[in-house]
Amino acid sequence: MWTRPSAPTKPRSSRGTSTRPPPPRPTTPNTHRTDLSRATGLNRSSIYSSLGDKDALFLRCLDRYATRYGAKYDAALSCAAEDPVAAVRAFFDVTLGRIADPAVPDGCLMAQSVMASPALSPGVAERVKELFGLQRPRLRAALKAGGMSDENAEDFAVHVAAVNQSLAVMGRAGARPEQLRAIVGVTVDALARALRPVGDGRYGGAGQAKA
């Protein structure tokens, strides 16, 4: 005897409990095996057997990125003792050049890695934090070489590092090149005012820049 098939039943859920699967856990940024396989010509198993596990591979990429751009930033700041304003402008030019380069992915790998830190393994997250923290002492040393006091050099180093990271965010959000240069100009102008000698021959500080 023919019987009418029963309608499919939906999964039951208790009140306040969603039946949707949880969202996928974030993974290490920019290290999808398919992308790496396509770029290197290696199959997925060969990538990790040749280069290490996922964390090791990501750390190698991050260290290479930090070394590459760290060398460029150091070169830009090398004239700080003679002309700290020109040095900081050249420092920003490194970032603006990277943003304008169509061969380079948008954004900043270092900033993206810091934002993804909660999803990274503790060892990787600690290394990301360590590399990210190199920018401030680099800038502070250059500004001190240019004649700033320890306190003012620290204040401006924090500020310049923060503005530098913001350029990557603004660039990825679609800011035009002239807008990015205007952001840099405000910071460079403030630095120039702070570095003008005051009556006793010392350089002014952050407070003078606000005048």
C-alpha positions in Angstrom: 0.0 0.0 0.0 1.4 3.4 -1.1 2.0 5.9 1.7 2.8 9.5 1.4 6.5 10.2 2.2 7.0 12.3 5.2 8.4 15.8 4.8 12.0 16.3 5.7 12.4 17.6 9.2 14.6 20.5 10.1 17.2 20.2 12.8 15.8 21.1 16.2 17.5 23.7 18.3 17.0 24.7 21.8 15.9 28.3 22.5 18.7 30.7 22.0 21.0 28.2 20.3 21.8 28.6 16.6 21.9 25.5 14.4 24.4 27.1 12.0 27.9 25.7 12.0 30.5 27.9 13.7 32.5 30.2 11.5 35.9 28.9 10.3 38.8 29.6 12.6 41.1 32.3 11.2 44.4 31.0 9.9 47.9 32.4 9.5 47.6 35.3 7.0 48.4 34.8 3.4 49.6 31.2 3.7 46.9 29.2 1.8 48.5 26.1 0.5 46.7 26.4 -2.9 48.2 29.9 -3.4 51.7 28.7 -2.4 51.4 25.6 -4.7 50.4 27.8 -7.6 53.1 30.3 -7.0 55.9 27.8 -6.5 54.9 24.9 -8.8 55.2 22.5 -5.9 52.4 20.3 -4.7 51.0 20.9 -1.2 52.9 18.1 0.6 56.2 19.2 -1.1 55.8 22.8 0.2 55.8 21.9 3.8 58.3 19.0 3.5 60.7 21.5 1.8 60.0 24.6 3.8 58.7 23.4 7.1 55.3 23.5 8.8 52.8 26.3 8.4 54.1 28.3 11.3 57.7 27.9 10.2 56.8 28.9 6.6 54.9 32.0 7.8 57.8 33.1 10.1 60.2 32.8 7.2 58.0 35.0 5.1 57.5 37.5 7.9 61.3 37.7 8.7 62.1 38.2 5.0 59.5 41.0 4.8 60.8 42.7 7.9 64.4 42.4 6.7 63.6 43.7 3.2 61.7 46.8 4.3 63.8 47.3 7.5 66.8 47.8 5.3 65.0 50.3 3.2 63.8 52.2 6.2 67.3 52.2 7.7 68.7 53.6 4.4 66.1 56.3 4.3 66.9 57.4 7.9 70.7 57.2 7.4 70.9 61.0 6.8 69.0 61.9 10.0 72.1 63.4 11.7 72.4 65.9 8.9 68.8 66.5 8.0 66.2 64.6 10.2 63.2 66.1 8.4 64.5 64.8 5.0 65.2 61.5 6.7 61.6 61.1 8.0 60.2 62.2 4.6 62.4 59.5 2.9 61.1 57.0 5.5 57.5 57.7 4.5 58.5 57.5 0.8 59.4 53.9 1.4 55.9 53.1 2.5 54.3 55.3 -0.2 56.4 53.5 -2.8 55.3 50.1 -1.6 51.6 51.2 -1.7 51.9 52.6 -5.2 53.7 49.4 -6.5 51.2 47.3 -8.4 53.4 44.3 -8.0 53.0 44.4 -4.2 49.8 43.3 -2.5 47.8 46.0 -0.8 48.2 46.6 2.9 51.1 45.8 5.2 51.9 42.2 6.1 53.2 43.3 9.5 50.1 45.2 10.4 47.8 42.4 9.1 49.8 39.9 11.2 49.4 42.0 14.3 45.7 42.1 13.8 45.6 38.4 13.3 47.7 37.7 16.4 44.8 36.2 18.5 44.4 33.4 15.9 48.2 32.7 15.7 50.1 30.2 17.7 51.8 31.8 20.8 55.3 31.5 19.3 54.3 33.1 16.1 52.3 35.9 17.8 55.3 36.7 20.0 57.6 37.0 16.9 55.1 39.2 15.2 55.0 41.5 18.2 58.8 41.6 18.3 59.2 42.5 14.7 56.4 45.0 14.8 58.2 46.7 17.7 61.4 47.4 15.7 60.0 50.5 14.0 59.8 52.7 17.1 63.5 52.3 18.2 64.6 52.7 14.6 62.9 56.1 14.4 63.9 57.2 17.9 67.5 56.6 17.2 67.3 58.6 14.0 65.5 61.5 15.7 68.1 61.6 18.5 70.9 61.6 16.0 69.1 64.6 14.5 69.3 66.6 17.8 66.1 65.7 19.6 66.0 65.0 23.3 65.2 61.5 24.5 61.7 62.3 25.5 60.8 64.2 22.3 62.4 61.6 20.1 60.3 58.9 21.8 57.1 60.9 21.3 57.7 61.6 17.7 58.9 58.0 17.0 55.6 56.7 18.3 53.7 59.2 16.3 55.6 58.6 13.0 55.3 54.8 13.4 51.6 55.1 13.9 51.1 57.4 10.9 53.2 55.0 8.8 50.9 52.1 9.6 47.9 54.2 8.9 49.1 54.9 5.4 48.8 51.1 4.6 45.3 51.1 6.0 44.2 54.2 4.2 45.8 53.0 0.9 44.0 49.7 1.1 40.7 51.6 1.8 41.1 53.5 -1.5 42.7 56.8 -0.4 44.3 58.6 -3.4 48.0 59.2 -3.6 47.6 62.9 -3.0 45.6 62.2 0.2 48.4 59.9 1.5 51.0 62.6 0.7 48.9 65.1 2.6 48.9 62.9 5.7 52.6 62.6 5.5 53.0 66.4 5.0 51.1 67.2 8.2 53.5 64.9 10.2 56.7 66.2 8.5 55.6 69.8 9.0 55.0 69.2 12.7 58.4 67.6 13.0 60.1 70.5 11.2 58.5 72.9 13.6 59.6 70.8 16.6 63.2 70.8 15.3 63.6 74.5 14.9 66.2 75.8 17.4 64.9 77.8 20.3 66.7 80.7 22.0 69.4 78.7 23.8 70.3 76.7 20.7 68.4 73.5 21.7 65.7 72.0 19.5 62.1 72.5 20.4 59.9 69.5 21.2 56.5 68.2 20.6 55.0 71.0 22.7 56.4 73.6 20.3 54.9 71.8 17.3 51.5 72.4 18.7 52.0 76.2 19.0 
